């Protein structure tokens, strides 16, 4: 921080967890923790977060105290708890939670007098920030996203219920974006930070001048240090993919592309790391394509173990159809691996032509063919593969370290505070 004194900053971070043991924290949870950790070095932070995060946060604070950060745990009455167990209602719970958080924020502001309010998570760019709309404090939100959609050409392969769920998501976002408190908050905000091109495109023109793009994903310096050397592979060409095994992640597309690729180049393997309800369907697809000897499914592993798997692979393949962040792509880049992904949302934002191959998402059939060709190209051109991996790691070092992203966000803080203060 370059400012002369520590400012009093209120942060709303409904989701905020550094680690939850062997399970993998969500991208928003990890982002919130890392930004709070970095910003707490230059400012005095009060963080409103969900009460269910208390155990994980207090455990993390025992390992790494944050002396200038105070966590305030906010909860709704327990009769709202069933909403937490229904995926489609979780966002509604978070919206109601924000109202409870607002009254806590108002009491804190009367006692402390905040210089700045930052809505950090939920990072959805379509949900109102109640505190941002109502608390009389300079306000910024983000980085966030949510405007990304599954391309229409791919939805035809989804079931009726899955297509219905996507429509419900789309209409729900439309309603939230027309919430008067959303409009008021967006109008009051001094800065809006979005995390991908689709989120930028969704910002109305009247708010574009105060909008900027910034990733929600990063890697720690120790992650980069641990992945500094490239591990030797088995001799067979190793393709790795990872993520939650759900329909919108489109692992079936990856498997179909791998079948086309491996039919021409059989001395190769695909490993898919992850858990989820789509596993039986994906196993059936592997059986139908007669890929049992080349495609392996492995359960989700802690980040350190996934890093080792990334270091041993030749290419990281990520075919998600709707992923605003795509943390695993950044981790693969930090591991020095070229990435093949669809040119969509977070992954499309992270991967440049120098560090991977992006597939235009026009149709499933074309995407399968182009992905297979990309795999073949990287298999045949070892020099290109090494150069892309080197460029991917360089981009991760220059753009995606949490320290760098924390400095970038601190600079935005400075601009908002400077513009809001009549006194230099």
C-alpha positions in Angstrom: 0.0 0.0 0.0 1.2 3.5 -0.8 -1.3 5.5 1.1 -0.3 7.3 4.2 -2.6 5.7 6.8 -4.6 2.5 7.2 -8.2 3.0 6.1 -11.1 1.3 7.8 -12.7 -1.0 5.3 -15.8 -3.1 5.6 -15.8 -6.2 3.5 -18.9 -8.4 2.7 -17.6 -11.9 2.1 -20.4 -14.4 2.5 -18.1 -17.1 1.1 -14.6 -17.0 2.6 -12.5 -20.1 3.4 -8.8 -20.7 3.0 -9.0 -24.5 3.3 -11.4 -27.1 4.4 -9.1 -30.0 4.9 -9.1 -32.5 2.1 -12.0 -30.9 0.2 -11.4 -28.2 -2.3 -12.7 -24.8 -1.4 -14.7 -23.0 -4.1 -13.0 -20.3 -6.2 -15.0 -17.6 -4.5 -14.1 -18.8 -1.0 -10.4 -18.9 -1.8 -10.4 -15.6 -3.6 -12.0 -13.9 -0.7 -9.5 -15.3 1.8 -6.5 -14.4 -0.3 -7.7 -10.8 -1.0 -8.5 -10.3 2.6 -5.1 -11.6 3.6 -3.4 -9.3 1.2 -5.5 -6.2 1.8 -5.2 -6.6 5.6 -1.5 -5.7 5.3 -2.3 -2.2 4.2 -5.7 -1.4 5.7 -7.8 -2.3 8.8 -10.5 -4.7 7.7 -13.8 -5.8 9.2 -15.2 -8.8 7.3 -18.8 -9.9 7.4 -19.0 -13.6 6.6 -21.5 -16.5 7.0 -21.5 -18.1 10.4 -21.0 -21.5 8.8 -17.4 -20.4 7.9 -16.4 -19.8 11.5 -14.7 -23.2 12.2 -12.6 -23.1 8.9 -11.6 -19.5 9.4 -10.6 -19.8 13.0 -8.6 -22.9 12.1 -6.8 -20.9 9.4 -6.2 -18.0 11.7 -4.4 -20.3 14.1 -1.9 -21.2 11.3 -1.7 -17.6 10.0 -3.0 -14.8 12.2 -4.3 -11.7 10.5 -3.9 -9.0 13.2 -5.6 -6.2 11.2 -8.6 -8.3 10.1 -11.7 -8.8 12.3 -14.3 -11.3 11.2 -17.9 -10.8 12.1 -20.0 -14.0 11.7 -23.5 -13.4 10.6 -26.3 -16.0 10.5 -30.0 -16.2 9.6 -32.5 -17.8 11.9 -32.1 -21.6 11.8 -35.5 -22.2 10.1 -33.8 -20.9 6.9 -31.1 -23.7 7.1 -33.0 -26.1 4.7 -32.3 -23.6 1.9 -28.6 -24.3 2.3 -29.2 -27.9 1.3 -30.9 -27.1 -2.0 -28.6 -26.0 -4.8 -31.2 -23.8 -6.5 -32.1 -22.0 -3.3 -28.6 -21.3 -2.0 -28.5 -18.0 -3.8 -31.8 -17.0 -2.3 -30.4 -17.8 1.2 -27.4 -15.6 0.4 -29.7 -12.7 -0.6 -31.7 -13.0 2.6 -28.4 -13.2 4.5 -27.3 -9.9 3.0 -30.2 -8.1 4.7 -29.2 -9.5 8.1 -25.6 -8.4 7.3 -26.7 -4.9 6.4 -28.1 -4.3 9.9 -24.8 -5.6 11.4 -22.9 -3.3 9.0 -25.0 -0.3 10.0 -24.3 -0.8 13.7 -20.6 -1.3 13.0 -20.5 1.8 10.9 -22.1 3.9 13.6 -19.3 2.7 16.0 -16.3 2.6 13.6 -17.0 4.9 10.7 -15.8 3.1 7.7 -13.9 4.8 4.9 -14.8 2.2 2.3 -17.2 -0.8 1.7 -16.2 -3.7 -0.6 -18.7 -6.3 -1.7 -16.4 -9.3 -2.4 -18.5 -12.5 -2.3 -20.9 -13.8 -3.3 -19.1 -12.7 -6.5 -22.2 -13.0 -8.7 -22.5 -9.9 -10.7 -26.3 -10.1 -10.9 -27.2 -10.1 -7.2 -27.8 -6.9 -5.3 -25.4 -5.8 -2.7 -27.8 -4.6 0.0 -25.0 -2.9 2.0 -23.6 -1.3 -1.1 -27.1 0.1 -1.9 -27.9 1.4 1.5 -24.8 2.1 3.6 -23.6 5.7 3.1 -19.9 4.7 2.5 -17.9 4.8 -0.8 -18.5 1.4 -2.3 -16.9 -1.0 -4.9 -17.8 -4.6 -5.8 -16.1 -7.5 -7.4 -14.3 -9.1 -9.0 -17.4 -11.1 -10.1 -19.2 -12.6 -12.9 -22.2 -14.7 -13.8 -23.4 -13.5 -17.2 -21.8 -16.4 -19.0 -24.1 -18.9 -20.6 -23.9 -22.4 -22.1 -23.7 -21.8 -25.9 -27.0 -22.6 -27.5 -25.5 -25.2 -29.9 -24.5 -27.3 -26.9 -27.8 -27.2 -25.0 -29.4 -29.6 -27.4 -27.3 -32.4 -25.9 -28.7 -31.7 -22.4 -31.8 -33.4 -21.0 -35.1 -31.5 -20.8 -34.7 -30.9 -17.1 -31.1 -29.7 -17.5 -32.2 -27.2 -20.3 -35.1 -26.1 -18.0 -32.6 -25.5 -15.2 -30.5 -23.3 -17.5 -33.6 -21.3 -18.5 -34.5 -20.9 -14.9 -31.0 -19.6 -14.2 -31.2 -17.1 -17.1 -34.6 -15.8 -16.1 -33.6 -15.7 -12.4 -30.6 -13.5 -13.2 -32.9 -11.2 -15.3 -35.1 -10.7 -12.3 -32.2 -10.1 -9.9 -30.7 -7.6 -12.3 -34.0 -5.6 -12.2 -34.1 -5.7 -8.4 -34.3 -1.9 -7.4 -31.6 -2.6 -4.8 -29.3 -4.0 -7.5 -29.8 -0.9 -9.7 -29.3 1.4 -6.7 -26.1 -0.4 -5.6 -24.7 -0.5 -9.1 -25.4 3.2 -9.5 -23.8 4.1 -6.2 -20.7 1.9 -6.8 -17.5 3.9 -7.4 -16.0 0.8 -9.1 -17.3 -2.4 -10.6 -14.9 -5.2 -11.2 -15.8 -8.1 -13.4 -13.9 -11.3 -14.1 -14.4 -12.1 -17.8 -15.6 -10.8 -21.1 -19.1 -12.0 -20.8 -19.5 -10.2 -17.5 -18.1 -7.0 -19.1 -20.6 -7.3 -22.0 -23.5 -7.6 -19.5 -22.7 -4.2 -17.8 -25.0 -1.5 -19.1 -23.3 1.3 -21.0 -24.1 3.8 -18.3 -21.8 1.9 -15.8 -19.0 0.9 -18.2 -16.8 3.9 -17.4 -16.3 2.6 -13.9 -16.0 -1.0 -14.8 -12.7 -3.0 -15.2 -11.8 -6.6 -15.8 -9.8 -8.6 -13.2 -9.5 -12.3 -12.6 -11.1 -14.0 -9.6 -8.5 -16.8 -9.7 -4.9 -16.8 -8.5 -2.1 -18.9 -7.2 0.1 -18.6 -4.1 3.8 -18.0 -4.4 4.5 -21.3 -2.7 2.4 -23.1 -5.4 4.7 -21.6 -8.0 7.7 -22.6 -6.1 6.5 -26.2 -5.7 5.8 -26.4 -9.4 9.1 -24.9 -10.5 10.4 -28.1 -12.0 8.7 -30.3 -14.6 8.4 -33.9 -13.6 9.2 -36.7 -16.0 6.2 -38.4 -17.7 5.8 -42.2 -18.2 6.7 -42.1 -21.8 3.1 -42.2 -23.0 1.4 -38.9 -23.8 -0.5 -37.9 -20.7 -3.6 -35.8 -20.9 -5.1 -34.6 -17.6 -8.5 -33.0 -16.9 -10.0 -32.2 -13.5 -13.2 -30.7 -12.0 -16.5 -31.5 -10.6 -18.2 -34.2 -12.6 -21.4 -32.4 -13.6 -23.1 -32.0 -17.0 -22.1 -28.4 -17.7 -18.4 -29.3 -17.3 -18.7 -31.4 -20.5 -16.3 -34.1 -19.7 -18.1 -36.2 -22.3 -16.8 -33.7 -24.9 -13.3 -34.3 -23.6 -13.7 -38.1 -23.8 -15.1 -38.0 -27.3 -12.3 -35.8 -28.5 -9.8 -38.1 -26.8 -11.3 -41.1 -28.6 -10.8 -39.3 -32.0 -7.3 -38.4 -31.0 -6.2 -41.8 -29.6 -7.6 -43.7 -32.6 -4.8 -42.1 -34.5 -2.2 -42.0 -31.7 -2.9 -44.9 -29.4 0.1 -44.5 -27.1 -1.7 -42.0 -24.9 -3.8 -41.8 -21.7 -6.5 -39.5 -20.3 -6.9 -39.1 -16.5 -10.0 -37.3 -15.2 -9.7 -36.2 -11.5 -13.0 -35.3 -9.8 -16.2 -36.4 -8.2 -19.8 -35.8 -9.0 -23.2 -37.1 -10.2 -22.1 -37.4 -13.8 -19.6 -40.2 -13.1 -21.9 -43.1 -14.1 -22.8 -41.5 -17.4 -19.1 -40.8 -18.2 -18.1 -44.4 -17.3 -20.8 -45.7 -19.6 -19.4 -43.4 -22.4 -15.9 -44.7 -21.8 -17.2 -48.3 -22.1 -19.2 -47.6 -25.3 -16.1 -46.0 -26.9 -13.9 -48.9 -25.7 -11.5 -46.6 -23.9 -11.3 -48.6 -20.6 -7.5 -49.1 -21.0 -6.8 -45.5 -21.7 -9.2 -43.4 -19.6 -8.9 -43.4 -15.8 -11.2 -41.7 -13.3 -9.6 -40.7 -10.0 -11.3 -39.2 -7.0 -10.7 -35.6 -6.1 -7.4 -35.0 -4.2 -6.0 -32.1 -2.2 -4.4 -29.3 -4.1 -0.8 -30.5 -3.4 -1.6 -33.9 -4.9 -3.3 -32.4 -7.9 -0.2 -30.3 -8.5 1.9 -33.4 -8.7 -0.5 -34.9 -11.3 -0.3 -31.7 -13.3 3.5 -31.8 -13.2 3.4 -35.3 -14.7 1.0 -34.6 -17.5 1.8 -33.3 -21.0 -1.4 -31.3 -21.6 -4.2 -30.0 -19.4 -7.7 -30.4 -21.1 -10.7 -28.4 -19.8 -13.9 -28.5 -21.7 -16.3 -26.7 -19.3 -19.2 -25.0 -21.0 -19.9 -22.5 -18.2 -17.2 -21.6 -15.8 -16.8 -18.0 -14.8 -13.5 -18.5 -13.0 -11.8 -21.8 -13.9 -9.2 -21.9 -11.1 -7.9 -25.3 -12.2 -6.9 -23.8 -15.5 -4.7 -21.2 -13.7 -3.2 -23.9 -11.6 -2.3 -25.9 -14.7 -0.7 -22.8 -16.3 1.3 -22.2 -13.1 2.4 -25.9 -13.4 3.9 -25.0 -16.8 1.4 -27.0 -18.9 -0.3 -25.9 -22.1 -4.0 -25.8 -21.8 -6.7 -26.8 -24.3 -10.1 -25.2 -23.4 -13.2 -23.8 -24.9 -13.0 -20.1 -25.6 -15.6 -19.2 -22.9 -15.8 -17.1 -19.8 -13.0 -17.6 -17.2 -10.8 -20.2 -19.1 -11.1 -18.2 -22.3 -9.9 -15.1 -20.4 -7.0 -16.9 -18.7 -5.5 -18.7 -21.8 -3.8 -16.7 -24.5 -2.6 -18.1 -27.8 0.9 -18.2 -26.4 0.1 -20.6 -23.6 -2.7 -22.9 -25.0 -5.2 -23.6 -27.6 -8.8 -22.2 -27.3 -11.6 -24.0 -29.1 -14.4 -21.8 -30.6 -17.7 -23.1 -29.0 -19.9 -23.2 -32.1 -21.2 -26.8 -32.0 -20.3 -30.0 -30.1 -19.3 -31.9 -33.2 -16.9 -29.1 -34.3 -15.5 -28.7 -30.8 -14.8 -32.5 -30.6 -12.9 -32.4 -33.9 -10.9 -29.2 -33.1 -10.0 -30.5 -29.6 -8.8 -33.8 -31.1 -6.7 -31.8 -33.6 -5.3 -29.6 -30.8 -4.3 -32.7 -28.9 -2.6 -34.2 -32.0 -0.8 -30.9 -32.7 0.7 -30.8 -29.2 1.5 -34.4 -29.3 3.4 -34.1 -32.5 5.2 -30.8 -31.8 7.1 -31.3 -28.6 8.9 -27.9 -29.0 5.6 -26.1 -29.2 4.3 -28.0 -26.2 7.3 -26.9 -24.1 7.1 -23.3 -25.3 3.4 -23.1 -24.5 4.0 -24.5 -21.1 6.8 -22.0 -20.5 4.6 -19.2 -21.6 1.7 -20.4 -19.4 3.9 -20.4 -16.4 5.3 -17.0 -17.2 1.7 -15.6 -17.5 0.8 -17.2 -14.2 3.9 -15.6 -12.5 3.2 -12.2 -14.0 -0.6 -12.0 -13.7 -2.0 -14.6 -11.4 -0.1 -14.5 -8.1 -2.3 -13.5 -5.2 0.3 -10.8 -4.2 0.1 -9.3 -7.6 -3.7 -9.4 -7.6 -3.8 -8.0 -4.1 -1.7 -5.0 -5.2 -4.0 -4.5 -8.2 -7.0 -4.4 -6.0 -5.2 -2.2 -3.5 -4.6 0.3 -6.4 -8.4 0.3 -7.1 -9.0 1.0 -3.4 -6.7 4.0 -3.6 -8.5 5.4 -6.6 -11.9 5.0 -4.9 -10.7 6.5 -1.7 -8.9 9.3 -3.4 -11.9 10.2 -5.5 -14.3 10.1 -2.5 -12.1 12.3 -0.3 -12.1 16.1 -0.6 -8.8 16.2 1.3 -5.6 14.8 -0.2 
